[in-house]
Amino acid sequence: MKNKILFASVLALASTALQAQDMYDVARLSTSDLQGTARYIGMGGAMGALGADLTAMNTNPAGLGIYRSNDVAATLGVSMLNNGTSIDEPSRVSFDQLGLVITNKYGNYTSLKYINFGFNYRKHKNFFDDFSVANNWGGGFSQTYQMADMTFGETDPNNMPVLPAVAAQAGALGTDESGKYTGTGANNTTYNMKSTGGIQEYDFSVAANWSDQYFLGLSLAYYHASFDRGTWYSEYGEDDCSYDMYNYYRTRGSGMNIKLGGIIRPVADSNFRFGLSLQSPTFFLLTDENGVDITSYDEYGAEMGNSNAQVDPVDYELATPWKFNFSLGHTFGNTLALGAEYQLENYRGISIREKDGYITDYTEYVNATVDNQLEAVHTLKLGAEVKVTPELALRAGYNYSSAAFNEGAFRSLYNFADMYIDTFTETSYENTLDLHRLTCGIGYRTSGFYADLAYQYTMQKADFYAFDDSYSDGGIVNYLPATRIDKNRSQLSLTLGYRF
């Protein structure tokens, strides 16, 4: 790092293969949260077979057919981070749901009883996050080793991939006797990340009721995605020099899918029913952009150099995995409702293409990485509602989801750069583990009006890496230990609605 290149630049990038997304980016856009009405959340989302809830039709549109009266409701939420690290913004208020159901009674003496129509907006995914990580490895590891490897022995930054070129021109890398760039072990590192945005879901649904025993529904869903992330990384080297790196990453786009669902009561005079639903892949058209800024400092804290690069926007197509859902539901009179669901999403089915559907060596490599390092995600939802009085109900639920990343998954910028895919500027990644969610809620109904309050607590850990988990130094491979972080968060949701 003592190579004092007093240089400040903006790299004008004109790569023939401008790419900015990989396995971690496409997996993030394929996930969802437990969002919707407070009743749905309070029961852990296990309402696919119970139906008659505005958000339940986002999971199984056949639940819309169980309605016998019109319904309108809106939900506000407060998300709170409980990750135990230093954060700037621990909570955020959001508008999470708005829906309307219009029932149409077809006849009293025909097998077709109702044809109902519904619209529901909900926040499908909340990207709000804010955390900090600090490490002291005593010089054993450094991001500079990764960036020096990515120079591929070049001495001219103009012939390097974007990230090492910026690091070299900023003076964050050292040089050997031959002029090749080298790394320096780090004594201390700090990493801060803040992200905002979400995926908004708009469902337009229709469902039919035959003999109060068979229900069939169809939804056309539109999604709008927005994601903004800023990361700040600082490294203090063994040579007493240091540098700061800022990265930004943005995604904007929209997508659509189709959902088909059915609910059956096997015994006409029983309230037991089961549901099946299938959701097609969500086909997104997305635009990414990212950039990096690095400033280096000498052993006295004086600035040695600065360099930065902004990558031109990249358009691409993303297809999320198919989603299969099987649900059970049973009501006991007007006092108790029980629900259970199993959901399967095979994340190996995620795929990307260039804009207009082109397949390139790059997209084939990303899709192969997805197939090798992602897993099928299994989700179990359980929920219950007890009416203490005709007006007052208590609710509780539980969710479990298996990990999407297999053991050893990693982001390798070196491999992408070796393929001349050199516009990645963010080295960090995290492998999230199994997710557990506990929910509870309370509801009050009278004269058509209802108010529901729900609380959910999500528990999840992740293995975090500020940069690639290995590097080569004189033929020796060293492995960066993971930093285990908490992704715990909680949320309060309030729904106000009216049935008429």
Protein Blocks (a to p, Z undefined) as FASTA:
>chain_A
ZZccddddddddfbfbdcfbdfklmmmmmgccdeddfklmmnoopamlngopfklmmmmm
mlmmmpcbdcddddddddddfehpacfblbccddfbdcddddddfbfkbfblbdcddddd
ddfbacbdcddddddeehmacfklmmmmmnnopabfklpcfklmmmmmnopaccdfkopa
cddddfbdcdddddedddddddddddddehhlaccdddddddddddddddddddddfkop
acddddddddddddddddddddddfblkbcbdcddddddddddddddddddddddddfko
pafbdcddddddddddddddddddddddddehjlbccddddddddfklpccddehhiacf
klmmmmmmmmmmmccdddddddddddfbfkbccdddddddddfbdghiacdfklmmmnop
akbfbfbdcdddddddddddddddeehiacddddddddddddddfbdfbdceehiacddd
dddddfbdcdddddddddZZ
